[in-house]
Amino acid sequence: MQEIRIHGRGGQGVVTASELIAISAFKNNHYSQAFPSFGVERTGAPIEAYSRIDDKFIRTREQVYNPEVLIILDASLLNTTNLVNGCNIDTIIIINTTLSAQEIKEVLKEKWNFKTKEKNIHTLDATAIGLKILGKNLANTVILGLLAKNSQLISLESTKEAIKEKFQEKGKEIIQKNVKAITKAYEK
Amino acid sequence: MKNKNNFKKQNILEGSRAVALTIKNIEPEVISAYPITPQTHIVEDLAKFKANGKANYEYVRAESEFAAASIILGASATGSRAYSATSSQGLLLMTEVVFNIAGLRLPVVMTVANRGVSSPITIWNDHQDAMTVRDAGWLMFFAENHQEAVAQHLLAYKVAEKLKLPAMVNIDGFVLTHSYEPVIIPSKSDIKKFLPKFKPNSNEYLNPKNPVTMGSFARPQYYQEIREDLHLTLKNSTKEIEKEFKLLQKTIGTDISSSDSSALLEYYGPKKAKTVIIAMGSMVGTIKDVSDEMKSVAVLKIKSFRPFPYEEIKRILKTNTNIAIIEKATSLGAVSPLAQEINQALNNDKKNIHSFVAGLGGRDITKKLIKKAVKIAKNKNKSSQSLYIT
């Protein structure tokens, strides 16, 4: 089983990202699960959500304490919150930031005394892609392109399908923009 | 990590959406709800289906939960299939009507997205709301996952309409209502094979052409008998529930209804386990994983809290075991509700019974917590008190 934990702030689409991961994994013929940490979803408040992927039906309902993949939508949270709590040296860290992997590694070491390998950190200025392609300060779908690139469990194709399914009611234009944005993130 | 199970039939859906789609396919005639916190996407989705022309029911937006319950009471009294969904304070506000619906023998079905109650204010999951109305005279089912919730709604309508008892399907708020997982939604035509159109007898509903009295005054000479009659129908409904569950499995298939041998409970784990955990709802999934990880730990899931399967529990728990009841509810000043029932079911026996209260107000039920309860149950002597653990 693979466990994914996503951190961000209210309004950044943290919960939607976890749902898209589960849908994408399901489209890729895996069993999956997604749920939020059930915070009071005020804009700006720290939020976390979880996804699980497995080859059999997932029964457990406990929150994700030791993720294999950690996704950070808002790097400013690193200043105040120990997002890497429960992570280890092998945890894949996918982060929306203008900093490099090496710089993030140093921040994690200095601020949270957390040791990791540079190769396990994948950075992307997803906000810039979001602003350019979606016309909004949104990184939640964009970052999934980077996850698809670094995961065996979801693919770019299954993530596109997930976006089409989840955003069905939002209309064609929004779907197209999001597909373009994740493709851009995937190819970067 | 590929798998072939049911993938063609399954969808990955939010729990609330899965329930809403199932209700749409069950085709109730009247739905009423109060659309504000605490509510779920269930009634929001049902309102959308109606607005988009995908459903034919009357959707009545009520001014309060009390009104919503009253509206489905009235609808059901006129012989219509009726539905509502609520949660926590909403259910508490409905309480008076909830008792009336049962007393009037109306086969209303309601989903309760279980949440804690005030005060302090909480919006998160536990079972305190449902336990508040456990004595109202409703069938009360508890679901472990989305698929079980779907199946229990079908069973609820069938048994309710047959026995003229209301039924409540309890699904853990947030944990099930707001989570995504694969689930199969039965089609309208599949459902019709199991659950035909609701046609009450002409003397059992309000109709100007054939006037009847409902909800009349009962003097001391009659009241007790009427209450006893309701009690006996509910208590003896276990046979009908089991019969209909078998029929559900046969007509709609075990991939939707589960292949469990009973609609009342499920035993999972080693047959002669040294410790048996007894629980309800979504935490059973996590406990099953713990059972796989630990030696000699099994779980007994209670799917029907009303009627309560005393005899079945006694039969299953034959050997001398340590019992750990873990529940998301309390009976303030007394032993917690599920533990009260288990103590009653096993009253003549020397089992080492322990009652644990956990997960109140959305506190996470972790594997660690479950293992802690097992350890206490194994190593300590029987206690008559509920222990609150985190």
Contacts between the chains, C-beta under 8 A, distances in Angstrom:
chain1	res1	chain2	res2	distance
A	19	B	14	7.6
A	19	B	180	5.2
A	22	B	12	6.2
A	22	B	180	4.7
A	22	B	181	7.6
A	23	B	12	5.3
A	23	B	180	7.0
A	26	B	10	7.9
A	26	B	12	4.2
A	26	B	182	6.2
A	29	B	2	5.0
A	29	B	3	6.5
A	29	B	7	6.4
A	30	B	1	5.6
A	30	B	2	7.7
A	30	B	3	7.3
A	31	B	3	6.7
A	31	B	181	8.0
A	31	B	182	6.3
A	32	B	12	6.7
A	32	B	180	7.4
A	32	B	181	7.2
A	32	B	182	7.5
A	33	B	179	6.4
A	33	B	180	6.6
A	33	B	181	4.9
A	34	B	179	6.5
A	34	B	180	4.2
A	34	B	181	7.9
A	35	B	174	7.4
A	35	B	175	7.0
A	35	B	178	6.2
A	35	B	179	3.8
A	35	B	180	7.2
A	36	B	174	7.6
A	36	B	178	6.2
A	38	B	123	8.0
A	38	B	124	5.9
A	38	B	125	7.7
A	38	B	174	4.5
A	38	B	178	7.1
A	38	B	362	6.0
A	40	B	123	7.0
A	53	B	1	7.8
A	54	B	1	7.3
A	55	B	1	4.0
A	55	B	2	7.2
A	55	B	3	5.4
A	56	B	3	6.9
A	57	B	5	7.9
A	57	B	181	7.8
A	57	B	182	7.2
A	58	B	181	6.8
A	59	B	145	7.5
A	59	B	285	3.5
A	59	B	286	6.9
A	59	B	288	5.2
A	59	B	289	5.6
A	60	B	285	5.8
A	60	B	286	4.7
A	60	B	289	4.8
A	60	B	367	7.3
A	61	B	172	8.0
A	61	B	175	5.4
A	61	B	179	7.8
A	61	B	282	4.9
A	61	B	283	6.5
A	61	B	285	5.4
A	61	B	286	5.1
A	61	B	365	7.0
A	62	B	286	5.4
A	62	B	364	5.8
A	62	B	365	6.5
A	62	B	366	4.7
A	62	B	367	6.1
A	63	B	364	5.1
A	63	B	366	7.7
A	65	B	366	7.6
A	153	B	1	7.2
